[in-house]
Amino acid sequence: MSLMGKDTQRKLIIWLKRVLATAAFLVWISILYTITQSAAPFSEQVPYCMAGTMLTFGILTALFKGLDYWKTQIRD
C-alpha cells in the first residue's frame, strides 16, 4: 500500500526529473566556469572539462534510470 496515489507518484517522478536536470545543468556550468578560470591553456583544461561533463551527466543518467525503475514499479 502506497501513501501516494499512482497519478501523484507519476507527476512527482516527472518533476523530480526536471529538477534534477536543471540542477545538473547548473552544476555542470559551474564546473566548467571554475575550470576555465584557470590560467592554464585550453589544451590542458580539456581533460578536466571532459571529466566534469562525464561525471555530471553520468550521475544524472543513473538518477534518471532509478526514477524510470520507480515508475515501472507503479502498478495500474
C-alpha positions in Angstrom: 0.0 0.0 0.0 1.4 3.4 -1.0 0.9 6.7 0.8 0.6 8.5 -2.5 -1.7 7.8 -5.4 -0.4 6.4 -8.7 -1.0 9.6 -10.5 0.7 11.6 -7.8 3.7 9.4 -8.0 3.9 9.7 -11.8 3.7 13.5 -11.5 6.4 13.5 -8.8 8.7 11.5 -11.0 8.3 13.9 -13.9 9.0 16.9 -11.6 12.0 15.2 -10.0 13.5 14.6 -13.4 13.0 18.3 -14.3 14.6 19.5 -11.1 17.5 17.0 -11.3 18.2 18.0 -15.0 18.2 21.7 -14.1 20.4 21.2 -11.1 22.8 19.0 -13.1 23.0 21.7 -15.8 23.8 24.4 -13.3 26.4 22.2 -11.6 28.0 21.4 -15.0 28.1 25.1 -15.9 29.6 25.9 -12.5 32.3 23.2 -13.0 33.1 24.5 -16.5 33.3 28.1 -15.3 35.7 27.1 -12.5 37.9 25.2 -14.8 38.0 28.0 -17.4 39.1 30.5 -14.8 42.5 28.6 -14.6 45.5 30.3 -16.1 46.4 27.1 -17.9 46.0 26.9 -21.7 42.8 25.4 -23.1 44.5 22.2 -24.2 45.4 21.5 -20.6 41.8 22.3 -19.4 40.1 19.9 -21.9 40.6 16.7 -19.8 39.0 18.4 -16.8 36.1 19.7 -18.8 35.5 16.2 -20.3 35.8 14.6 -16.8 33.4 17.1 -15.3 30.9 16.6 -18.1 31.1 12.8 -18.0 30.7 12.7 -14.2 27.9 15.2 -14.0 25.8 13.6 -16.8 26.7 10.1 -15.7 25.2 10.7 -12.3 22.2 12.4 -13.9 21.7 9.3 -16.1 21.9 7.0 -13.1 19.3 9.1 -11.3 17.0 9.1 -14.3 17.3 5.3 -14.6 16.4 5.0 -10.9 13.4 7.2 -11.4 12.4 5.1 -14.5 12.7 2.0 -12.5 10.5 3.5 -9.8 7.9 4.4 -12.5 7.8 0.8 -13.8 7.0 -0.4 -10.2 3.8 1.7 -10.2 1.1 -0.7 -11.0 -2.1 0.5 -12.7 
